[in-house]
Amino acid sequence: MRRILVDRARRRQSVKHGGGLQRVPLDEEISATDDVKEDLLALDEALKKLASEDEKLAEVVKLRYFAG
């Protein structure tokens, strides 16, 4: 699940997929914000950094965050 969400966030930010354009949501209440994409990318980077230091702890954090 983590990989899917991170890949989707990266794809949406790429220039080829309109990363430089301003997205206009049709319904403000339902749509996700751009902060969510940035948060997912930051979380992925933090998990990679943690995994380089402590593999088990990174796995626990990943399971806790993505699996509940």
Secondary structure, 3 states (H helix, E strand, C coil): CHHHHHHHHHHHHCHHHCCCCCCCCCCCCCCCCHHHHHHHHHHHHHHHHHHHHCHHHHHHHHHHHHHC
